[in-house]
Amino acid sequence: MKDEFYIMRTPKQREGLQNMIDWLNTIRPTSEMRMIEIGSYVGESTLMFANHFKEVISVDPYVNDYDLNDMACLYAPFDKVYQQFLRNTLPIHNIKSIKETSENAFSILKDQQWDMVYIDGLHTFEGVSYDIEHYKSIIKPGGFVCGHDYGWGNVRHAIGLLLDDKVDATFKDASWAKQI
């Protein structure tokens, strides 16, 4: 394990995520939307979302070796990742963090309606499927199920089964969006 952070958002990645946010704004103003981000790492995308959305709920358990196929697991230990996330996001008033798995966080969030979920947590078929199936149920009509890593087989397979193999848009950072 290295003692440095994995860079999640290169300039291309930031541009692609910004393109997705811009696309969402052509449909509904994100400044009026409340969203959940599943998988936040050090908060690079969380901060981008916070610049545009009314409220951002970050969900991440910060567990070492959660998926050895994910490059982030080969870098800094997740207690350090979480401390960096807090340093990056604590001063931002519209970010709230839930340090739990997406399953545990769902039990906290399920009684509310949300405008968007961005799924970038556990990339196993079971993990992505759980997140799409459950979080889709708390998205307001006209809201969005979005995520990252559209090119990963597990992600595409889960989308195929749970979103009728259709997304409305994809972006250069491999983000994807589907209006519900």
C-alpha positions in Angstrom: 0.0 0.0 0.0 1.3 3.4 -0.9 1.2 6.4 1.4 -0.3 8.8 -1.2 -3.8 9.4 -2.5 -5.1 8.1 -5.7 -5.9 10.9 -8.1 -9.6 10.3 -9.0 -10.2 13.5 -10.9 -7.7 14.3 -13.6 -8.4 17.4 -15.7 -10.3 15.1 -18.2 -12.3 13.6 -15.3 -13.2 17.0 -13.9 -14.3 18.2 -17.3 -16.4 15.1 -17.9 -18.1 15.5 -14.5 -18.7 19.2 -15.2 -20.2 18.3 -18.5 -22.7 16.0 -16.7 -23.6 18.8 -14.3 -24.1 21.2 -17.2 -26.3 18.6 -18.9 -28.4 18.2 -15.8 -28.8 22.0 -15.7 -30.4 21.9 -19.1 -33.2 19.9 -17.6 -33.5 21.2 -14.0 -31.4 23.7 -12.1 -29.0 21.7 -9.9 -28.9 24.7 -7.5 -32.4 23.6 -6.4 -31.5 19.9 -6.2 -30.5 17.6 -3.2 -28.2 14.7 -4.1 -26.5 11.7 -2.7 -23.0 10.7 -3.8 -22.1 7.1 -3.1 -18.3 6.8 -3.0 -16.5 10.0 -2.2 -12.8 9.1 -1.5 -11.0 12.4 -0.7 -13.9 14.5 -1.9 -12.8 15.7 -5.3 -16.2 15.1 -7.0 -18.0 16.0 -3.7 -16.6 19.5 -3.9 -17.6 19.8 -7.5 -21.1 18.8 -6.7 -21.2 21.2 -3.7 -20.5 24.1 -6.1 -23.7 23.3 -8.0 -26.2 21.5 -5.8 -28.3 22.7 -2.9 -27.2 19.8 -0.7 -24.8 16.9 -1.1 -24.8 13.8 1.1 -21.6 11.9 0.8 -21.8 8.1 1.5 -18.5 6.2 2.0 -17.5 3.7 4.7 -13.7 4.3 4.2 -12.8 0.7 4.6 -9.4 -0.6 3.5 -9.3 -3.2 0.8 -13.0 -3.0 0.0 -12.3 -4.1 -3.6 -8.9 -5.1 -4.6 -9.8 -4.5 -8.3 -10.2 -0.8 -7.5 -6.9 1.1 -7.8 -7.7 3.3 -4.8 -7.2 0.3 -2.5 -3.5 0.2 -3.5 -2.9 3.7 -2.2 -3.2 5.4 1.2 -5.0 3.7 4.0 -8.6 4.7 4.3 -8.3 6.3 7.7 -6.0 8.8 6.1 -8.3 9.1 3.1 -11.2 9.9 5.4 -9.1 12.5 7.3 -8.3 14.2 3.9 -11.9 14.1 2.9 -12.8 15.9 6.2 -10.0 18.5 5.6 -11.3 19.1 2.1 -15.0 19.3 2.9 -15.6 20.4 6.5 -15.7 24.1 5.6 -18.3 23.6 3.0 -21.8 24.1 4.5 -23.9 22.1 2.0 -21.9 18.8 2.4 -22.9 16.2 4.9 -21.0 12.9 5.3 -22.4 9.5 6.3 -19.5 7.2 7.1 -21.3 4.0 6.3 -21.8 1.4 3.6 -24.4 2.3 1.0 -26.7 -0.3 2.5 -26.5 1.2 6.0 -26.8 4.7 4.6 -29.9 3.7 2.7 -31.6 2.9 5.9 -30.9 6.4 7.1 -31.9 8.1 3.9 -34.8 6.0 2.7 -37.6 8.1 4.3 -36.7 11.2 2.3 -37.0 12.0 -1.4 -33.9 13.1 -3.4 -33.3 14.7 -6.7 -30.3 12.7 -7.7 -28.0 9.9 -6.8 -24.4 9.5 -8.2 -23.2 6.0 -7.8 -19.4 5.5 -7.6 -19.0 3.1 -4.7 -18.5 -0.6 -4.7 -18.0 -1.6 -8.4 -19.0 -5.3 -8.0 -22.2 -6.3 -9.9 -23.9 -6.9 -6.5 -22.8 -3.5 -5.2 -23.9 -1.5 -8.3 -27.1 -3.4 -8.5 -28.0 -2.7 -4.9 -27.3 1.0 -5.3 -29.3 1.4 -8.5 -32.3 -0.7 -7.2 -32.5 0.8 -3.8 -31.5 4.4 -4.4 -33.7 4.7 -7.5 -36.7 4.1 -5.2 -36.0 7.3 -3.3 -35.4 9.6 -6.3 -38.3 12.0 -7.0 -40.1 11.6 -10.3 -38.1 13.5 -12.9 -35.0 13.1 -10.8 -31.8 11.3 -11.9 -29.9 8.1 -11.3 -26.3 8.8 -12.3 -22.9 7.3 -11.8 -19.4 6.7 -12.8 -17.4 4.0 -14.7 -19.9 3.3 -17.4 -17.3 1.3 -19.2 -16.9 -1.3 -16.4 -18.6 -4.5 -17.1 -20.3 -4.8 -13.7 -21.6 -1.3 -14.0 -23.0 -1.8 -17.6 -24.5 -5.2 -16.6 -26.4 -3.7 -13.6 -27.6 -0.8 -15.7 -28.7 -3.3 -18.4 -30.8 -5.2 -15.8 -32.1 -2.4 -13.7 -32.4 0.6 -16.1 -33.6 -1.3 -19.2 -30.0 -1.0 -20.6 -30.7 2.7 -21.3 -29.0 5.8 -20.1 -29.9 9.3 -21.3 -26.3 10.5 -21.6 -22.7 9.5 -21.1 -19.7 11.8 -20.6 -15.9 11.7 -21.3 -15.1 10.8 -17.7 -17.3 7.7 -18.0 -20.1 9.3 -16.0 -23.6 8.4 -17.0 -27.1 9.8 -16.3 -30.7 8.5 -16.5 -33.7 10.6 -15.8 -36.3 8.6 -13.8 
